[in-house]
Amino acid sequence: MNPSGSKNDFLPSDWATIWARTTVDLAVFGLTPEGIVDSWNHGGTLIYQYEPEDIVGQHYSVLFPAEAIAAETLGAELKGALAHGSFAIEGWRKRKDGSAFWASVVTTAIQDHAGALTGFVKVVRDETEKRQAHDAVIESERSFRLLVQGVSDYAIFMLSPEGKVTSWNLGAQRIKGYTAEEIVGSHFSRFYLPDEIAAGVPDNALATAARDGRFEAEGWRLRNDGTRFRAHVVIDAIRDDAQTLIGFAKITRDVTERREAQRTLEQTQAALFQSQKMEAIGKLTGGVAHDFNNVLQILRGNLELISTRHARDEWLITRLVNALDAVDRGAKLASQLLAFGRRQALRPVSVNVANMIRGTDDLLRRALGETIAVETVVAGGLWNAMVDMHQLENVLLNLAINARDAMPDGGKLTLELSNAMLDDAYVRSLSDVPAGQYVMLGVTDTGTGMTPDVLERAFDPFFTTKPEGAGSGLGLSMAYGFVKQTGGHIRIYSETDHGTTVRIYLPRTTTEAYEPAHVVSTRLMGGSETVLVVEDDAKVQATVIEMLSGLGYGVLRADNAEQALVIVGSGVHVDLLFTDVVMPGALRSPEMARQAVRLQPHLKVLFTSGYTQNAIVHAGRLDEGVELLSKPYSRAELASKVRQVLGSPGQALPSYAAAIEPRRRTEPAALDILIVEDDDLAREAVCELVSMLGHTVVQAESPTQAFAEMARHKFDVLMTDINLPGMSGLDLAQQASSFCPGLSVIFASGEPVVTDETRAFTWFQLLKPFTFDELHAVIQKVLDEADTRAAH
């Protein structure tokens, strides 16, 4: 009750006491001047977990964690309240169970009317959740700052509304080359190229971001050292809650490598397409060239055979020469097609390219004429190159002629030789060019040059900018195919009215340079050896047989690989196997040749073809030890190559065949010979050889057929194998001698015939395999024996 006696009239201290006791959200308690708790409300119990009887009378320090006491927070609260009347602070406090909470504390000093300190009132709020939320925000911001700062693949920085840099991460420092100290405060336009700054590109980027909220673009930017890089840029406008622009966030990524990778991918795809196109055309041209060369071979062979028969007819010879020139042009065209298709048979050797070019100097000057100056520049220490020397000379001549045509009013041709290294970066987009060491041959003219469209198609076969009839359009494509087949690289640099440079990169070799042998004599040489011609084209076969016969050789023929093996295995001696590479049938020519050499180890092999496929040419090179005569070939080329493969000088024409003709004319009596052999091809081969000696031949495949023939004809000679179906050759000869009195017998066998005095006929032995000379000799013995009997 108050002094006035009014029951509703309370003192302010009463209101405070009631509030303190009833509030539960705040801990309200009093302290003595010494800091002893002397009052405690229900809110204090809920927050601190102390009941009034547990805490009243204790020093308030029990409500502080040890670290707060050590930091003198305890004394600071009371001192602050004494000095200012009230003191507010936040910090960690301790509950009864020892757990901590974040508290907002207000300490008020209580004084009496005289101003003396009577104690303190403390009001405490539990702000743990607020503190945790605050800490979470702080941690999130700190983590974000660390994240942004730690990103090294992206430049992430902030701009003021005016475009000045206000923050800078490590990625920006790595990409652009500036430290934060060097760049913060600068305008971001310093990263742009001068012409873009002049065009207002940086300002337009900020304006777009401010208007649309975002700007994205790609372009060239400058680093601190002045170098350029390709950048992908995103600028986002940053606004506050009132939508006021407060700056920009800018993210920049260095996409130079990606751009280069994309460009490399595009180049690789283009190169793959070009390679596939070239491969497809190459297969087509290879097949065409094969058939075309067979046609040319028939033409050339027959034209040369005609010329040998009518050498005194000047009118005819003139026209034959013109026709042969046309064949040569066709052969060159087919050769260029094969070169483009990478189907020619190369013989790469170690070449000193400088010496080779010096050797072609006179040829080049004659081809170029007096209005074009030629200069050769050779770098010191030039390496040797692994290349087919003859084909490289053709390429160089073709390039020189192209250069001449591009300089109709004269000019200068520069030949440059140097060592070159094609590194991984250069060959990345070139799938068929390995990195490594090369010899570079550059051919530069001062001519009209090429437009980009022409340059793009320069290597395409039959593409030409020359007038109709002035070129085949195969010169550069032939060079391209040859270089690629060699394992090198070729590239053209050209600009209209500024000339053209063709650079050829040839694989380096460390072996000693090859010195070509000098041909001493070009005299046409023949021989008397036996040649087996294996050719599926009947007309080509007939032509070649006549050419070889005219050179003096004994010639056998086979239409395919299987027939050839039967002849070789029959016992007939063969000195040279002359076979086409590409023929129908399951047995390929190279395998047939290997089997033939096993049957007759002395046998020499010469291949011929207008298109070798991959039979004897691998990785663009003729297989080791393989001899090839490319179609079409001349009579002189055939004669020279045959002698080269046989490995002996041979004999100058008139040949052995010419020597046979007089003998045929002076021998009035030709023999009637019955040849008995169960193997068809072997029988045909022997019959053809005997026919070449001018004798009449009848053949039989069995004793039964032989007896039938003897019933119809009288024979001078029986030539028989020993092993025959149904009857041995010995028994056949014994019975045949009674049918044909005076019959001479030749036993052709792989085993010696046992001498038997009881035989009532004249016999001779011919051991398989036998040569043409041995066959001739045994038949001559038969003739001599007949002459002897006639004399008696």
C-alpha atoms as one frame of an Amber mdcrd trajectory, in Angstrom:
protein
   0.000   0.000   0.000   1.297   3.518  -0.725   1.074   6.419   1.806  -1.938
   8.033   0.078  -3.972   4.989   0.775  -4.959   4.542  -2.909  -4.893   0.876
  -3.814  -4.162   1.609  -7.498  -1.337   4.029  -6.904   2.024   2.174  -7.304
   5.569   3.534  -7.230   7.724   3.150 -10.409   9.915   0.698  -8.562   6.932
  -1.506  -8.035   6.251  -1.563 -11.779   9.853  -2.465 -12.427   9.707  -5.238
  -9.891   6.549  -6.677 -11.415   8.060  -6.486 -14.964  11.278  -8.102 -13.847
   9.517 -10.965 -12.178   7.053 -11.719 -14.977   9.222 -11.412 -18.081  10.586
 -14.695 -19.426  12.511 -13.521 -22.553  15.045 -11.583 -20.513  17.187 -12.499
 -17.564  16.807  -9.567 -15.068  18.817  -9.744 -11.921  20.462  -7.437  -9.435
  24.022  -7.261  -8.163  25.480  -5.745  -5.054  28.258  -3.186  -5.578  30.662
  -6.124  -5.114  28.991  -8.169  -7.865  27.016 -10.591  -5.707  23.684 -11.714
  -7.166  20.936 -10.472  -4.868  17.818 -10.957  -7.032  16.860 -13.320  -9.909
  13.820 -13.506 -12.134  12.138 -16.386 -13.966  13.719 -15.327 -17.267  17.131
 -15.808 -15.639  16.167 -19.329 -14.714  15.064 -20.098 -18.305  18.212 -18.618
 -19.860  20.913 -19.526 -17.338  19.199 -22.684 -15.892  19.798 -21.448 -12.303
  16.971 -21.416  -9.755  16.958 -18.338  -7.464  18.155 -20.365  -4.475  21.069
 -21.703  -6.557  22.410 -18.366  -7.746  21.437 -15.677  -5.214  24.424 -14.985
  -2.994  27.008 -16.096  -5.578  29.367 -13.812  -7.431  28.092 -13.151 -10.956
  31.400 -14.371 -12.409  29.961 -17.886 -12.378  27.893 -16.766 -15.378  31.045
 -16.175 -17.515  33.171 -18.676 -19.456  36.772 -18.819 -18.397  38.024 -17.054
 -21.563  35.687 -14.102 -20.903  37.013 -13.748 -17.381  40.565 -13.870 -18.689
  39.744 -11.102 -21.138  38.563  -8.922 -18.207  35.089  -8.719 -19.745  33.752
  -9.263 -16.236  35.222  -6.075 -14.803  34.620  -4.082 -17.970  30.850  -4.339
 -17.638  30.721  -2.891 -14.108  33.323  -0.230 -14.811  31.437   0.842 -17.925
  28.190   1.095 -15.996  29.845   3.170 -13.258  31.387   5.500 -15.779  28.367
   5.979 -18.032  25.427   4.880 -15.942  24.670   2.111 -18.386  26.902  -0.219
 -20.419  25.873  -2.533 -23.282  27.946  -5.428 -24.562  27.595  -8.739 -26.387
  29.572 -11.850 -25.672  29.651 -15.455 -24.684  28.058 -16.419 -21.335  27.807
 -19.723 -19.467  24.784 -21.693 -18.328  24.637 -23.883 -15.224  25.394 -26.997
 -17.295  28.510 -25.334 -18.647  27.182 -24.722 -22.158  27.764 -21.330 -23.751
  25.346 -18.949 -25.381  25.654 -15.580 -27.032  24.242 -12.872 -24.859  23.276
  -9.251 -25.323  23.898  -7.603 -21.926  22.934  -4.194 -20.565  24.378  -3.301
 -17.145  22.914  -0.297 -15.284  24.411   1.245 -12.121  21.825   1.935  -9.301
  22.435   4.918  -7.031  20.469   6.351  -4.050  19.256   9.926  -3.707  22.653
  10.947  -2.419  24.374   9.484  -5.450  25.922   6.577  -3.629  26.213   3.247
  -5.509  23.707   0.741  -4.209  24.215  -1.962  -6.826  23.683  -2.966 -10.471
  20.820  -4.256 -12.587  21.674  -6.543 -15.472  19.328  -7.292 -18.346  20.469
 -10.246 -20.525  18.967 -11.528 -23.815  19.884 -14.894 -25.389  21.021 -13.960
 -28.956  22.512 -17.347 -29.840  20.319 -17.913 -32.903  20.980 -14.398 -34.136
  24.691 -14.903 -33.583  24.665 -18.218 -35.426  22.846 -16.648 -38.359  25.326
 -13.794 -38.353  28.263 -16.188 -38.208  26.753 -18.225 -41.025  26.521 -15.139
 -43.188  30.072 -14.148 -42.306  31.312 -17.676 -43.033  29.391 -17.772 -46.304
  30.874 -14.479 -47.348  34.320 -15.604 -46.301  33.949 -18.911 -48.172  32.707
 -17.080 -51.240  35.647 -14.687 -51.073  38.037 -17.633 -50.743  36.281 -19.437
 -53.590  36.436 -16.461 -55.915  39.961 -15.669 -54.846  41.082 -19.264 -55.367
  39.620 -19.665 -58.882  42.531 -19.642 -61.336  40.767 -20.580 -64.597  38.497
 -17.519 -64.576  39.194 -13.845 -64.033  36.467 -12.750 -61.563  36.406  -9.113
 -60.492  34.045  -6.313 -59.638  33.605  -2.973 -61.375  32.201   0.270 -60.098
  29.253   1.749 -62.029  31.848   3.826 -63.898  33.835   0.712 -64.907  36.727
   0.927 -62.452  38.109  -2.296 -60.992  37.200  -2.694 -57.312  38.233  -6.313
 -56.660  40.627  -8.774 -58.302  41.051 -12.532 -57.926  44.013 -14.819 -58.565
  42.499 -16.025 -61.838  42.465 -12.441 -63.102  46.078 -12.053 -62.056  47.053
 -15.276 -63.860  45.123 -14.555 -67.063  45.736 -10.841 -67.412  49.101 -10.583
 -65.685  48.237  -7.750 -63.243  48.421  -7.921 -59.444  45.559  -6.462 -57.426
  47.751  -3.535 -56.375  48.493  -2.739 -60.029  44.939  -2.845 -61.310  42.400
  -1.945 -58.607  41.167   1.562 -59.297  41.966   1.388 -63.029  39.320   1.477
 -65.732  38.712  -1.972 -67.223  39.046  -0.636 -70.777  42.816  -1.013 -70.486
  42.320  -4.728 -71.317  40.913  -3.909 -74.787  42.746  -3.387 -78.077  43.260
   0.274 -79.062  40.912   0.067 -82.065  38.148  -1.401 -79.884  38.585   1.388
 -77.326  38.324   3.926 -80.135  35.156   2.191 -81.345  33.623   2.419 -77.855
  33.409  -1.353 -77.271  34.077  -1.219 -73.458  31.466   1.505 -72.860  28.925
  -0.339 -75.022  29.506  -3.500 -72.958  28.705  -1.696 -69.681  25.733   0.073
 -71.229  24.325  -3.231 -72.483  24.813  -4.889 -69.076  23.164  -1.914 -67.306
  20.218  -1.981 -69.731  19.692  -5.733 -70.137  21.232  -6.975 -66.925  23.847
  -9.026 -68.771  26.436  -8.685 -71.531  28.254 -11.625 -73.138  30.811 -11.595
 -75.945  34.101 -13.032 -77.215  37.078 -11.085 -78.494  40.779 -10.365 -78.279
  42.136  -8.831 -75.054  45.529  -7.583 -73.911  47.674  -8.908 -71.097  50.006
  -6.805 -68.973  52.979  -7.846 -71.146  51.226  -6.688 -74.319  50.403 -10.158
 -75.672  46.910 -10.966 -76.892  44.547 -13.709 -75.822  41.080 -14.755 -76.877
  38.584 -13.988 -74.098  35.014 -15.048 -73.388  33.478 -12.253 -71.278  30.311
 -12.056 -69.149  29.335  -8.801 -67.411  26.394  -8.812 -64.958  24.843  -5.660
 -63.539  24.638  -5.589 -59.682  21.748  -3.647 -58.078  20.652  -3.108 -54.482
  17.172  -3.651 -53.035  16.077  -0.312 -54.425  17.263  -1.402 -57.902  20.011
   1.181 -57.890  23.056   0.174 -59.958  25.956  -0.318 -57.568  28.432  -1.945
 -59.964  29.190  -4.859 -62.250  30.483  -8.406 -61.833  32.820  -9.396 -64.662
  33.934 -12.941 -65.484  36.573 -13.499 -68.162  37.816 -16.834 -69.454  40.893
 -17.412 -71.629  39.574 -19.491 -74.542  42.661 -19.180 -76.747  43.447 -22.908
 -76.475  39.816 -23.827 -77.072  39.755 -21.614 -80.131  42.994 -23.152 -81.381
  41.649 -26.639 -80.654  38.490 -25.833 -82.609  40.535 -24.442 -85.473  42.766
 -27.521 -85.377  39.693 -29.756 -85.356  38.284 -27.955 -88.384  41.627 -28.234
 -90.163  41.859 -31.921 -89.252  38.348 -32.561 -90.535  39.180 -30.721 -93.742
  42.423 -32.690 -94.056  40.548 -35.947 -93.444  37.991 -35.048 -96.087  40.784
 -34.161 -98.507  42.594 -37.407 -97.682  39.427 -39.452 -98.219  38.794 -37.652
-101.498  42.363 -38.255-102.636  42.147 -41.903-101.586  38.938 -42.433-103.525
  40.313 -40.738-106.632  43.569 -42.633-106.166  41.793 -45.986-106.249  39.921
 -44.937-109.368  43.034 -43.676-111.140  44.962 -46.798-110.138  42.407 -49.069
-111.783  42.196 -46.876-114.868  45.979 -46.698-115.128  46.276 -50.493-114.978
  43.940 -51.050-117.922  45.301 -48.029-119.765  48.883 -49.242-119.408  47.932
 -52.672-120.773  46.458 -50.974-123.845  49.581 -48.829-124.218  51.784 -51.902
-123.873  49.986 -53.631-126.749  50.335 -50.493-128.863  53.990 -49.922-128.056
  55.015 -53.554-128.473  53.314 -53.981-131.834  54.523 -50.607-133.130  58.106
 -51.527-132.282  57.719 -54.973-133.829  56.434 -53.375-137.018  59.341 -50.929
-137.027  61.863 -53.827-136.920  60.214 -55.432-139.958  59.972 -52.244-142.040
  63.040 -50.284-140.999  63.713 -49.161-144.610  60.268 -47.672-145.229  60.876
 -44.027-144.318  57.241 -42.985-144.698  56.043 -45.796-142.439  58.817 -45.250
-139.871  57.908 -41.556-139.580  54.343 -42.425-138.730  55.414 -45.180-136.369
  57.613 -42.692-134.519  54.651 -40.293-134.228  52.502 -43.092-132.883  55.192
 -44.063-130.366  55.400 -40.436-129.218  51.649 -40.538-128.585  52.125 -43.734
-126.571  54.814 -41.970-124.538  52.443 -39.096-123.785  49.773 -41.569-122.724
  52.302 -43.373-120.541  53.272 -40.090-118.897  49.623 -39.318-118.224  49.111
 -42.755-116.652  52.280 -42.282-114.596  50.991 -38.949-113.286  47.672 -40.536
-112.374  49.481 -43.244-110.451  51.665 -40.655-108.732  48.636 -38.657-107.644
  46.919 -41.805-106.371  50.130 -42.758-104.482  50.231 -46.030-106.419  53.586
 -45.768-108.163  56.410 -48.103-107.147  59.096 -45.946-105.530  62.721 -46.859
-104.959  63.741 -44.412-102.213  67.444 -44.053-101.522  69.561 -41.630 -99.541
  69.920 -38.545-101.755  72.048 -35.436-101.473  69.346 -33.140-102.844  71.811
 -30.303-103.471  73.875 -32.506-105.787  70.715 -33.731-107.496  69.562 -30.166
-108.216  72.966 -29.223-109.547  72.753 -32.243-111.855  69.435 -31.006-113.273
  70.588 -27.406-113.706  71.066 -27.629-117.486  67.740 -29.407-117.929  65.914
 -26.725-115.924  67.510 -23.882-117.827  66.536 -25.431-121.163  62.968 -25.942
-119.917  62.668 -22.391-118.539  64.244 -20.448-121.376  66.488 -17.399-121.379
  63.949 -14.946-119.928  63.879 -16.655-116.519  66.823 -16.429-114.143  67.488
 -19.405-111.882  69.055 -19.006-108.444  69.878 -21.875-106.072  70.316 -21.227
-102.341  71.649 -24.128-100.256  71.944 -23.871 -96.468  75.071 -25.195 -94.793
  75.161 -28.666 -93.269  72.320 -29.922 -95.447  71.019 -33.370 -94.483  70.392
 -36.235 -96.903  66.796 -37.121 -97.768  65.182 -40.548 -98.272  63.474 -40.211
-101.645  63.153 -41.713-105.127  65.648 -39.588-107.031  64.124 -40.070-110.491
  60.614 -39.163-109.332  61.904 -36.134-107.413  63.568 -34.900-110.611  60.205
 -35.221-112.372  58.489 -33.237-109.608  61.112 -30.510-109.750  60.793 -30.274
-113.538  56.986 -30.055-113.293  57.188 -27.292-110.684  59.694 -25.402-112.812
  57.432 -25.630-115.876  54.457 -24.390-113.813  56.592 -21.483-112.639  57.638
 -20.727-116.230  53.996 -20.613-117.336  53.225 -18.211-114.467  55.970 -15.853
-115.708  55.142 -15.305-119.416  57.191 -12.089-119.497  60.152 -13.586-117.664
  61.137 -13.486-114.020  63.141 -15.349-111.434  62.967 -18.903-110.129  64.596
 -19.542-106.752  65.410 -23.054-105.549  66.011 -23.167-101.807  67.341 -26.077
 -99.761  67.551 -26.172 -95.965  67.090 -28.417 -92.979  63.687 -28.204 -91.288
  62.030 -29.431 -88.108  58.265 -29.946 -88.162  57.225 -29.919 -84.493  54.098
 -31.273 -82.808  52.342 -27.910 -82.944  52.821 -27.680 -86.724  51.673 -31.222
 -87.539  48.779 -31.310 -85.046  46.212 -30.829 -87.794  48.114 -32.946 -90.346
  47.119 -36.546 -89.684  49.532 -38.023 -92.251  52.632 -35.937 -91.389  54.749
 -37.120 -88.440  56.767 -34.604 -86.454  60.494 -34.840 -87.082  63.429 -33.776
 -89.219  63.038 -33.024 -92.915  64.945 -31.571 -95.856  63.003 -28.615 -97.255
  63.023 -27.949-100.996  61.449 -24.595-101.841  60.547 -23.514-105.390  59.657
 -19.816-105.607  58.650 -17.822-108.682  57.874 -14.157-109.259  54.836 -14.905
-111.388  51.153 -14.074-111.351  50.365 -16.007-108.154  47.098 -17.681-107.226
  43.795 -16.460-105.875  42.517 -18.142-102.659  39.989 -20.165-104.688  42.653
 -21.443-107.065  45.025 -22.144-104.171  42.394 -24.291-102.470  42.051 -26.514
-105.572  45.675 -26.464-106.680  46.317 -30.135-105.865  43.091 -31.448-107.414
  43.767 -33.668-110.451  42.952 -32.170-113.858  42.384 -28.722-112.322  44.228
 -26.053-114.289  43.941 -22.346-115.035  45.885 -22.709-118.263  44.181 -22.462
-121.659  42.707 -25.637-123.077  45.417 -27.889-124.434  48.177 -26.041-122.551
  48.365 -28.424-119.609  46.932 -31.638-118.190  46.283 -30.277-114.696  48.270
 -33.159-113.206  51.604 -31.484-112.434  50.838 -30.320-108.885  48.610 -33.293
-108.100  51.425 -35.618-109.171  53.812 -33.710-106.899  51.303 -33.960-104.052
  50.835 -37.718-104.424  54.572 -38.369-104.752  55.465 -36.336-101.658  52.720
 -37.954 -99.588  53.743 -41.443-100.727  57.336 -40.585 -99.805  56.229 -39.763
 -96.247  56.798 -36.035 -96.618  54.763 -32.844 -96.668  53.994 -30.259 -99.349
  52.525 -26.785 -98.986  51.817 -23.859-101.322  52.072 -20.178-100.392  50.780
 -17.761-103.002  49.356 -14.292-103.434  48.005 -12.692-106.577  50.676 -10.696
-108.417  53.275 -11.638-105.805  54.336 -15.083-106.993  54.119 -18.578-105.589
  56.251 -20.713-103.283  55.959 -24.497-103.154  57.718 -26.064-100.196  58.392
 -29.793-100.150  59.512 -31.483 -96.945  61.344 -34.785 -97.533  62.144 -37.238
 -94.688  65.704 -36.958 -93.427  68.054 -39.951 -93.439  71.429 -40.353 -91.732
  72.775 -42.877 -94.254  75.370 -42.032 -96.867  74.097 -40.574-100.124  73.504
 -43.037-102.960  75.681 -42.617-106.028  73.797 -43.722-109.174  75.633 -46.014
-111.556  76.572 -44.513-114.906  75.304 -46.382-117.946  78.263 -47.074-120.211
  76.560 -48.733-123.170  73.046 -48.467-124.549  73.506 -51.242-127.139  70.497
 -53.519-127.457  71.344 -56.884-125.891  69.517 -60.168-126.201  70.107 -63.697
-124.955  69.340 -67.384-125.315  67.775 -68.093-121.902  64.253 -69.423-121.390
  61.637 -66.918-120.194  58.232 -67.881-118.817  55.726 -65.096-119.534  52.732
 -65.011-117.156  50.078 -62.596-118.428  46.278 -62.824-118.329  45.702 -60.327
-121.140  46.002 -62.405-124.326  47.015 -59.505-126.575  49.625 -58.212-124.136
  50.914 -61.771-123.774  51.226 -62.308-127.522  53.029 -58.992-127.971  55.525
 -59.643-125.183  56.241 -63.172-126.413  57.075 -61.860-129.865  59.280 -59.095
-128.432  61.223 -61.587-126.308  61.490 -64.062-129.170  62.866 -61.291-131.329
  65.538 -60.734-128.673  66.587 -64.372-128.979  64.959 -65.858-125.904  63.098
 -69.125-125.695  59.623 -68.208-124.469  57.023 -70.202-122.531  53.623 -68.789
-121.637  51.039 -69.096-118.866  47.673 -67.365-118.544  47.632 -67.268-114.736
  49.639 -68.038-111.614  48.388 -71.621-111.313  49.456 -72.498-114.869  52.847
 -70.901-114.264  53.500 -73.110-111.225  52.577 -76.238-113.190  55.077 -75.351
-115.915  57.843 -74.563-113.419  57.141 -77.773-111.540  56.967 -79.895-114.695
  60.711 -80.114-115.098  61.125 -77.594-117.899  64.080 -75.371-117.087  63.141
 -71.694-116.791  65.729 -68.938-116.382  63.397 -65.971-115.903  59.837 -65.683
-114.640  58.345 -62.551-116.239  54.957 -62.038-114.629  52.262 -59.417-114.359
  51.585 -58.309-110.771  47.817 -57.913-110.964  46.003 -60.967-112.311  42.702
 -62.694-111.566  42.633 -65.792-109.422  43.104 -66.804-105.794  46.888 -67.182
-106.067  48.585 -63.798-106.157  51.628 -63.234-108.329  54.133 -62.575-105.483
  53.180 -65.846-103.772  53.363 -67.684-107.095  56.858 -66.278-107.626  57.968
 -67.403-104.137  56.716 -70.939-104.794  58.356 -70.993-108.231  61.736 -70.024
-106.754  61.418 -72.851-104.218  60.847 -75.277-107.126  63.745 -73.890-109.176
  66.134 -71.987-106.854  68.157 -70.577-109.755  65.039 -68.852-111.144  65.085
 -65.064-111.531  61.854 -63.070-111.221  60.856 -59.862-113.003  57.471 -58.288
-112.307  55.623 -56.024-114.694  52.477 -53.987-114.185  50.729 -50.744-114.932
  49.446 -50.663-111.333  51.056 -52.578-108.466  48.337 -52.168-105.813  49.919
 -53.358-102.550  51.254 -56.619-103.940  54.929 -55.664-104.191  54.764 -52.061
-102.976  54.258 -51.347 -99.290  54.346 -47.983 -97.514  54.952 -46.453-100.934
  58.166 -48.401-101.510  59.033 -51.303-103.760  59.693 -54.384-101.622  63.332
 -55.226-100.972  64.876 -57.367-103.719  61.909 -56.990-106.076  62.506 -56.055
-109.712  59.767 -54.241-111.603  59.371 -53.138-115.230  56.457 -50.709-115.365
  54.057 -50.791-118.290  54.194 -49.562-120.945  57.834 -50.344-121.727  59.815
 -50.184-124.923  61.699 -53.000-126.601  64.966 -51.452-125.457  63.708 -51.115
-121.860  62.590 -54.743-121.904  65.924 -55.925-123.289  67.910 -53.918-120.723
  65.823 -54.950-117.732  65.861 -58.650-118.628  69.649 -58.634-118.905  69.902
 -56.734-115.610  67.754 -59.272-113.770  69.473 -62.287-115.336  72.772 -60.784
-114.209  74.855 -61.459-117.291  75.816 -59.315-120.300  73.911 -61.355-122.846
  74.779 -60.988-126.486  74.346 -58.225-128.962  71.693 -58.665-131.622  71.329
 -60.440-134.034  70.208 -62.700-131.266  69.980 -66.416-130.716  66.587 -66.419
-132.405  68.159 -64.945-135.532  70.704 -67.760-135.500  67.895 -70.306-135.411
  66.258 -69.001-138.551  69.172 -69.905-140.892  69.328 -73.362-139.313  65.610
 -73.778-139.978  66.120 -72.820-143.585  69.165 -75.096-144.154  67.697 -78.166
-142.434  65.432 -79.742-145.046  64.168 -82.537-142.803  62.007 -81.576-139.869
  61.205 -84.357-137.423  57.728 -85.619-136.599  57.730 -85.836-132.800  55.048
 -87.329-130.527  55.184 -85.821-127.076  53.470 -87.780-124.285  52.969 -85.930
-120.983  49.997 -86.187-118.626  50.433 -82.652-117.274  48.654 -80.305-119.702
  50.685 -77.155-119.108  54.020 -78.945-119.027  53.097 -80.739-122.281  52.115
 -77.455-123.959  55.328 -75.796-122.838  57.523 -78.560-124.221  55.533 -78.653
-127.470  56.056 -74.907-127.920  59.806 -75.220-127.364  60.082 -78.086-129.855
  57.996 -76.151-132.375  60.403 -73.223-132.049  63.143 -75.594-133.271  61.188
 -76.153-136.496  59.792 -79.644-135.887  56.265 -80.978-136.271  54.652 -81.768
-132.941  51.737 -83.991-131.983  50.846 -84.278-128.324  49.168 -86.970-126.236
  48.184 -86.913-122.570  48.151 -90.710-122.047  49.562 -93.938-123.524  46.112
 -94.784-124.921  45.960 -91.502-126.827  49.567 -91.980-127.930  48.767 -95.355
-129.498  45.785 -93.784-131.282  48.037 -91.085-132.741  50.635 -93.636-133.822
  47.899 -95.569-135.622  47.174 -92.455-137.705  50.718 -91.078-138.191  54.255
 -92.240-138.514  56.609 -90.503-136.065  60.363 -90.095-136.061  60.665 -89.436
-132.331  58.693 -90.353-129.210  59.364 -87.979-126.318  57.738 -89.327-123.180
  57.710 -88.978-119.421  58.427 -92.167-117.443  55.502 -91.853-115.019  52.251
 -92.013-117.011  48.725 -93.063-116.034  48.040 -96.767-116.766  51.478 -97.559
-118.242  55.046 -96.488-117.700  56.874 -94.542-120.365  59.373 -97.450-120.692
  56.620 -99.897-121.637  55.083 -97.334-123.956  58.394 -96.914-125.780  58.869
-100.669-126.061  55.462-101.169-127.688  55.710 -98.006-129.807  58.962 -99.192
-131.407  57.067-102.134-132.918  54.413 -99.787-134.394  57.008 -97.387-135.813
  60.199 -99.115-136.945  63.214 -96.813-136.616  61.501 -94.762-133.915  63.889
 -92.846-131.640  62.818 -92.307-128.030  63.637 -89.438-125.695  62.859 -90.126
-122.053  62.117 -86.819-120.263  62.195 -87.565-116.556  63.365 -86.208-113.228
  65.232 -89.490-112.548  67.972 -91.184-114.604  66.798 -94.034-116.849  68.430
 -97.386-116.090  70.404 -98.742-119.012  68.867-101.934-120.464  70.618-103.791
-123.310  67.420-105.626-124.217  65.790-102.454-125.550  65.461-102.787-129.329
  65.234 -99.077-130.045  67.464 -96.038-129.951  66.813 -93.923-126.900  68.152
 -90.746-125.305  67.716 -89.201-121.885  66.677 -85.611-120.987  66.717 -84.902
-117.260  64.146 -82.516-115.841  64.387 -79.633-115.422  66.068 -79.128-118.762
  67.072 -75.946-120.562  66.159 -74.882-124.073  69.755 -75.592-125.124  69.625
 -79.086-123.616  66.373 -79.827-125.466  67.937 -78.572-128.692  71.028 -80.677
-128.086  69.184 -83.962-127.518  67.069 -83.484-130.646  70.257 -82.754-132.552
  71.610 -86.082-131.306  68.527 -87.774-132.726  69.207 -86.117-136.090  72.858
 -87.083-136.001  71.947 -90.668-135.142  69.494 -90.760-138.040  72.166 -89.398
-140.411  74.585 -92.076-139.196  72.076 -94.863-139.816  71.280 -93.506-143.245
  74.986 -93.441-144.142  75.288 -97.120-143.386
